[in-house]
Amino acid sequence: MKTILSLLSLLFVLVIFALSSGAYNMAATEKHWAVTEKIIEWVRESSIEARAKNLAVPALDDKERLLKGATHYDAMCPVCHLAPGLKPTELSAGLYPQPPVFHQRQPITDPAEKQDRAKKYFWVIKNGLKMTAMPAWGLSHDDDSIWAMAAFILAMGRMTHEQYQELVHSAENHTHTHDHGHDEH
């Protein structure tokens, strides 16, 4: 047992020395080590799963909710997550890890998977993600607006430029605005 503790202590000291020497490159232009990437992904997914699993999901296919989500998404998200017909921006190209491009994903048809994904999207939109440039929109938006964004993101799977523009313009015509009551927070 003493040998194992000594080896673990030595390993810990070596890791601290290697990291403090600058061996690990923190530049966004360099990918993580494969083991680092796996650990970060595991921690991120476990954290989101644990915190999102008990959320109550509202009706996702509600037309008003989708229109509200389209307004908010169009105002805040395309610079990083893009939109159908939009080429990568200078900001999105320089991010690491790369943000998901929701309109390129397959639509989710399984209701249970859709509910699960909605909970995770809601949690991430509301709380943000450390070291990813994903802001915590819950500091400036109410839960209804965040559920609307989650619902819209789920609806974006394989959405065309024309479908996207139609939803955004329909939302504008329904007098949805990107007003979320900054004074309330």
HELIX and SHEET records of a PDB file:
HELIX    1   1 LYS A    2  SER A   20  1                                  19    
HELIX    2   2 ALA A   34  ALA A   52  1                                  19    
HELIX    3   3 LYS A   63  MET A   76  1                                  14    
HELIX    4   4 PRO A   78  HIS A   81  1                                   4    
HELIX    5   5 GLU A   90  ALA A   93  1                                   4    
HELIX    6   6 PHE A  102  GLN A  104  5                                   3    
HELIX    7   7 PRO A  111  ASN A  127  1                                  17    
HELIX    8   8 TRP A  137  LEU A  139  5                                   3    
HELIX    9   9 ASP A  143  ALA A  155  1                                  13    
HELIX   10  10 HIS A  161  ASN A  173  1                                  13    
HELIX   11  11 HIS A  182  GLU A  184  5                                   3    
END                                                                             
